[in-house]
Amino acid sequence: MTRNPLPAGGALAVLLLASACGGLKVVDQAVPPDLASPQGDPRVRLESVIEVRRGGGALHSLLGGRSEERLFTPPYGVAWDGNDLLVADPGARRVVRIGAGGRLTATREGVAGAPVAVAACARGVVATDPEGGRVGLLDADFQKVEWIIRDLSRPTGLACSGPDLFVVETGRHRVLVVEDGGD
């Protein structure tokens, strides 16, 4: 995709609407200057918005359509795994993978608990389950979870660096460094 130059406000949004039945649709849209921070010379700016809907009606749903058209209820954490976007969706009690071509793969409801954070690590995709106080490693097909860390107090964030896994344990006000991703 060729990007247009940034508008005068210094922000550009790329709205991606994906449908499980169709591919990705990309629309360039200027963002109001008041969303840029600081104004005039933003260090933080809105680059893109990604919205995925079941079936048709993506724009209608985006503008306040029926809730049954929404794919996420509500999404919390996101991460990239190569060209795929991973989304933690605790309301639907699942993790969703959105492939670059719009293909969706999701865990069955409850398999990953109620995930709020997700990360692509050296060993695979991991997700937090704050309700269960654990971190799970998903299999490649998103059908099974191996709980690699247990007995945590509200794990709510994840990051990976090489083989190491970083877990935000909100209930104990700390960040854990788990060497070799929990082995």
Disulfide bonds with the S-S distance in Angstrom:
Cys121-Cys160 1.57
